[in-house]
Amino acid sequence: MSRSADGAVARRAGPAWWGVGISGVLAGVLLLHPLTMVVYWFEFHPEIVGVSSLGEFVVLRMRAGFEPRMWPMTAIFALMGLFHALGIGWSTRAIAVRQRRVDYLESELARSFPSLIAAGEGEMMELKATARWDLREGRVSRTVEAAIVRAIAGFMNHRGGSLLIGVRDDGTPLGLRNDLLSLRRPDRDGYQQFLIGLVERHVGADACASMHVLFHLVDEHEVCRVVVEPAQAPVYVRDERGAHYFLRTGNSTRELDAREAVAHIAARSGGRR
C-alpha cells in the first residue's frame, strides 16, 4: 500500500468513530431506554395508574424523556449507549489490527527462504553481510550496527519487510560466524538478544514487539532473518546527535529531513497530527 493509500485508509477510518458515537447515542435513547421501560412495566405495572398497556406506557415514557425535566435521565441513557458503542468499536478495531498483524506475518513466513534471497533487495527486502562485524577492518563496528538499526526502523516506518543477515548483496550466503564469535553468547539465543537489545537502545522497547528473529541454514551457512512489521506509530532512531526518521524507499533506506518526515507522518495518519 502506498503512502497516499495509507492516508486514504486512515481518513476513512477517522470519521467512522463519529458514526459509532452517534449510533451509540441513538441506541441508548431509542433502544436502551425503551427496554428499561419494558422491564419497569413488568415489575411495577400493577401499581401504575392510568395506563392500560405496555405499548402505551413505553410511548408515554419516551415522550416524557424529551421534556426538560427528564433531560438528565435521557442524557444518562445517551452516555450509556455512547460508551457501549465506543467500547465495541475499540475492541473491533483492536481485533482487526491484530488480525492484520497475523495475516502479514503469515504471508511473510509463507515465502521460502531461497526465493527471498533469489529476489534480491527491494522495497520489502534488504541483505546485510553482518550485523556488527566489519569485514574490511576485522573488528566490531558501531557503523555496521547503526546500519542494521536504520534498516529495521525504515521498514517499520513503511510497509514492513525482511532483513536477511549473513547474506552478501549478490545473494551469496556468508553466514553469521563473524558476528557470533564477537558475542559473549555465540549462539542463536545470544544473537537474538543482541539484535533486540540493539533496537531497544536506539529505537525503543516498544519497537521490539514489531520484529521477529528467525534462523535458517542455507548451503550450510547459518543466516538470520528479521521479519519487521509496519509500526502503528512513527519510530525514530536515537543517537548522540538526536532523533532521526528513516524510511524504506525502493531498495534502500534513507533519512528524511524534518519537512519530509512531517509530511510522511501526516500521510500515514490521514492528515491528523
N, C-alpha and C positions, 0 to 999 in steps of 0.2 A: 504494500500500500504506500502510495506516495505521500509526501508531506501535505499536499493540498487535500488528498483524500482523508488523511488523518484528521485534518482540521474540519472537513465537512462532517465526518462521523461525530466528532466532538460537538459541533454546533447543533447537530440533530439531537444529540443526547441531552444537551443542556436544557432546552425548553421543555423536554418531556417531564422534568421534575415539576414544572408548573402544572402540567396536566395531571400528574399524580396527586399533587396537593389539592387541586380543585375537585378532582374526583373523590378524594378522601373527605373533603368538607361536605360535598353533596351527599355522600354515603352516610356521613354522621347525622346530617339533618333529616334526610329523606328516607333513610333506611334504619339506622340505629335508633333514632328517636321513636318512630312508629313501633318497632319491635319492643322497645321498652314499655310503650303504652299497652301493647298486647299483653305482656307479662303482668303489668299492673292491673289490667282489666280482669284477667283470670284469677288474680289473687284477691282483689277487693271489690269485684263487681256487685256482690250482694249489698254492699254499703254505698254504692254510687247511685245517687238520686237524680232523676230527670233524664236519664239516658237509657234507651231501650235495647241497643245493640252494640256489639264490639266495633263495627264499622263506624257508627255514628260517634262513638267515644273517641276513636282514633282521629277522625276528621276534626272534631272539636278541639282536641288537644293540640293537633298540628297547627290549626288556625291560631290558637292561643300562643303557640310558641313564637309567633312573629309579632306579638304585641310587645310594646316597650317593657312592660313589667316582667316579661318572660325572656327577654333577650339574654340575660346571664346564663339561663339554663340552655338556651339554643346554642350559645357560644361554646358551652362545655361539650355538647354533642358534636359540634363542628370540630373542635380541637381533638376530641377523641378519634373522630374519623380521619382527621389530618395526620395525627401521629401514627395511627394504624397503617394508613396508606403509605406514608413515608418509610415506615419500618419494613413493610413488604417490599417496597421499591428498592430500598437499600439492600435487603437480603437478596433480591433477584439480581441486582447488579453485581453484587459480590460473587454470587454463584456463576454469573456469566463471565466475569473476569477470571475466576479460577478455571472455568471450562476452556476459555481461550488459551490459558497457560498450558493446560493439559493437551489441548489439540496441537499447540505449537511444538511442545516437547515430543509428542508422538510423531509428528511429521518430520522433525529433525532426526530423531533416533531411528526412524524407519530408513533413512538414507544409509546405504552401505559405505563403509569407510574407504574402500578402494575407489568408489565413484566420487567421493568427496575430494580425494587427492587428485584424481584424474581431471576433475572440473577446474582445478586451479583457483587462484584468488579471484574474488568478485565482490559484489555488494554484500553478501552474507557469508563470506569465507575469507579467512586470512591464514597464511602459513608463516610460521616462525621456526627458525632452526633451533633456537634455545630460548629459555625464559630468563636466564640470568648470567650465563657463561658467554664471555666474549671470545669467539673462536679465533679472532686475529691476535688479540693480546694475551690469550690464555689465562684469563682471570675472571672473577666475578665482576660484573659491570652494572652499576646503577642505571646507566643509559639503556641497557638491554631490558632491565626490569621495567623502566619507565615506558618503553615501547609496548610491553605487554599490557600495562595498565591502560594506556591510551587506546589500544585496540579494543579492550573489553568495554571501556566507557563509550567508545564510538558506537559499538554495537547496541549498547543499552539505550543510547540516545536516538537510535534509528529503529530498525525493524528486528533487531536481534541478529544472531548468526553463530558461526562456529569458528573458533580459533584452534588451529592444529599446531601443536608444539612438538618439535623434533622432526620437522619436515622442511627441506630446503625450498626455496622459491620455485625451483623447477619441478617440484613434486617428489624428489628423491628422499626416501626416509633416512634420517640421520640418527634418530633415537634420542634418549634422554640421559645417556651415560654421563656426559659432562656436567649437566645440571645436577643429577643425582649425587655425584661424588662431591659436589660443593655444599651439600646439605648435611646437617647434623644427623638427620634421619634419612638415609639414602634409599627410601623405598616409596611405594605408591602413596601410602598414607602421609609420609613426610612431604612428598611433592604436592599433594593436595592441600595440606596445611600451609605450605609455603605460598601457593597461589592465592588461597583465601586470605591469608594474612597480608599479602601484598595489596590486594584490592581493599581490604578493610582499612589499612593505614592511609591509603591515598584517595579512596573514594568514599568509604563509609561502610559500617557493618550492615546497613540495610541492603546495600547493593549485592552483598554476598548471596542473598536469597535468590538472586536472578541469574546465578551462574552454577553450572553443574559440570563437574570434572569427571571425565571418563578416560580409560586407558585401553589401548589396542596394541596387538602385535602385528607389524607389517614387515614382511621379509625379515623376520627375526629381530626387528628393531621395535623397541617399546616406544609408542607415540602417545601423546596426551591430547585429548580433545576437550576443549572447554565450550560447552553449549551455553550461549548467552541469550537470555530472554530480553525483550524490549522492556525498559523500565517504565513504570507508571508515572514517575515524576523525573524531571531533569536531574542528571548526575554530573558532578564536577570532579575533576582530578585536582587534588591539592598537593602543592609542594612549597618550597621555601619562597617562591615568587608569587604565590597566591593561588587562586582557584582558576581552573581552565575548563572550557567546554569543548569536548571533542565529538565529532560526528563521522560516521562511516558514509563515505560518498564514493560510489563506483567501487574500484578495487583498492582504495586507500582510506586512511583515517586522517582527518585534518582538524586543526583547531580553528574554531570560529572566533572572530573578533566580537566585541560587545554588541554591535549592531546586528550582526548575523545571528548571534546566539539568541538575542531577544526576539528577533523575527521568527526563528525556528521554533522556539518555545511557545510563542503565541500561536503559531500554526498548529502545533501539536495539541494545544489546549483549546483550540477553536476560538482564538481571539481573547480568551479570558486571561487576566493577569492575577 
